[in-house]
Amino acid sequence: MFSYEKFEAYKLSIKHWKTTLYLLDELPTGNSALKDQLKRASMSISINIAEGSGRNRKEDRKRFLAIARGSAMECAALLDLIVEVAPSRKMPIMESKQLLLSIVNILSSTLLR
């Protein structure tokens, strides 16, 4: 097992990714730019957490965790936009935003160490 796989923020980011895939399938046509941006930002969270864990210098690890946190916040904003085009998806979106909030909180506290 890789060290990042034990990190709670990483586990939650994978859960968020699964929720994102479900939401993307449910979005009405004509929202390809929004879908693409959310897909990329969602992937960026877990990818940057993993990449940061492979860095030897503390500053480098923190930089990747900060990028992951920014991607999580970007996802939250994108989900707000999705509520506007697919209001019937509000419940799963709110659940996903709770996951993102947890990820941001964990990453923020990690960055303060």
FISEPA-636444 format. One line per 3 residues: number of its first residue (from 1); their letters; for each residue y, x, z of C-alpha. Coordinates in nm, 3 decimals. Example, Ala and Ser with C-alpha at 12.3 -4.5 7.8 and 13.67 -1.06 7.14 Angstrom:
2
1> as> -0.450,1.230,0.780 ~ -0.106,1.367,0.714 .
//
This chain:
113
1> mfs> 0.000,0.000,0.000 ~ 0.348,0.127,-0.087 ~ 0.599,0.145,0.198 .
4> yek> 0.834,-0.110,0.040 ~ 0.554,-0.370,0.034 ~ 0.575,-0.386,0.414 .
7> fea> 0.952,-0.448,0.411 ~ 1.033,-0.812,0.486 ~ 1.324,-0.822,0.240 .
10> ykl> 1.086,-0.714,-0.037 ~ 0.831,-0.982,0.056 ~ 1.104,-1.247,0.051 .
13> sik> 1.235,-1.116,-0.282 ~ 0.892,-1.171,-0.436 ~ 0.884,-1.523,-0.294 .
16> hwk> 1.232,-1.583,-0.438 ~ 1.114,-1.451,-0.777 ~ 0.829,-1.706,-0.782 .
19> ttl> 1.072,-1.986,-0.697 ~ 1.308,-1.863,-0.967 ~ 1.036,-1.879,-1.232 .
22> yll> 0.967,-2.239,-1.135 ~ 1.336,-2.329,-1.148 ~ 1.383,-2.163,-1.487 .
25> del> 1.102,-2.372,-1.633 ~ 1.273,-2.686,-1.509 ~ 1.622,-2.617,-1.647 .
28> ptg> 1.744,-2.825,-1.939 ~ 1.768,-2.656,-2.278 ~ 2.099,-2.501,-2.372 .
31> nsa> 2.124,-2.282,-2.063 ~ 1.965,-1.965,-2.196 ~ 2.244,-1.733,-2.078 .
34> lkd> 2.223,-1.873,-1.725 ~ 1.843,-1.849,-1.729 ~ 1.850,-1.489,-1.852 .
37> qlk> 2.108,-1.380,-1.596 ~ 1.919,-1.539,-1.306 ~ 1.591,-1.391,-1.425 .
40> ras> 1.738,-1.040,-1.445 ~ 1.925,-1.064,-1.114 ~ 1.614,-1.197,-0.938 .
43> msi> 1.404,-0.909,-1.068 ~ 1.674,-0.663,-0.969 ~ 1.636,-0.745,-0.599 .
46> sin> 1.274,-0.637,-0.563 ~ 1.302,-0.356,-0.818 ~ 1.595,-0.194,-0.637 .
49> iae> 1.429,-0.227,-0.298 ~ 1.120,-0.055,-0.436 ~ 1.316,0.215,-0.616 .
52> gsg> 1.527,0.287,-0.309 ~ 1.218,0.334,-0.095 ~ 1.114,0.615,-0.326 .
55> rnr> 1.433,0.814,-0.270 ~ 1.433,1.106,-0.030 ~ 1.799,1.105,0.066 .
58> ked> 1.921,0.834,0.303 ~ 2.238,0.785,0.097 ~ 2.032,0.720,-0.216 .
61> rkr> 1.809,0.468,-0.037 ~ 2.115,0.286,0.095 ~ 2.274,0.275,-0.251 .
64> fla> 1.969,0.098,-0.395 ~ 1.953,-0.144,-0.102 ~ 2.322,-0.223,-0.155 .
67> iar> 2.251,-0.294,-0.522 ~ 1.962,-0.522,-0.420 ~ 2.193,-0.705,-0.179 .
70> gsa> 2.451,-0.751,-0.455 ~ 2.183,-0.891,-0.685 ~ 2.077,-1.137,-0.415 .
73> mec> 2.436,-1.256,-0.381 ~ 2.463,-1.283,-0.759 ~ 2.150,-1.501,-0.759 .
76> aal> 2.305,-1.730,-0.498 ~ 2.613,-1.779,-0.716 ~ 2.396,-1.844,-1.022 .
79> ldl> 2.201,-2.105,-0.826 ~ 2.531,-2.277,-0.746 ~ 2.593,-2.297,-1.120 .
82> ive> 2.246,-2.434,-1.183 ~ 2.308,-2.719,-0.937 ~ 2.589,-2.825,-1.169 .
85> vap> 2.364,-2.845,-1.478 ~ 2.050,-2.967,-1.298 ~ 2.149,-3.162,-0.987 .
88> srk> 1.798,-3.302,-0.951 ~ 1.678,-2.948,-0.866 ~ 1.906,-2.922,-0.561 .
91> mpi> 1.627,-2.909,-0.297 ~ 1.434,-2.615,-0.444 ~ 1.765,-2.441,-0.511 .
94> mes> 1.872,-2.479,-0.148 ~ 1.533,-2.339,-0.036 ~ 1.580,-2.045,-0.268 .
97> kql> 1.931,-1.986,-0.135 ~ 1.787,-1.973,0.218 ~ 1.549,-1.700,0.103 .
100> lls> 1.843,-1.514,-0.048 ~ 2.043,-1.547,0.272 ~ 1.755,-1.396,0.467 .
103> ivn> 1.727,-1.112,0.216 ~ 2.101,-1.042,0.236 ~ 2.093,-1.046,0.617 .
106> ils> 1.798,-0.804,0.634 ~ 1.950,-0.568,0.378 ~ 2.290,-0.581,0.548 .
109> stl> 2.144,-0.490,0.887 ~ 1.938,-0.212,0.728 ~ 2.247,-0.070,0.560 .
112> lr> 2.429,-0.052,0.895 ~ 2.166,0.182,1.043 .
//
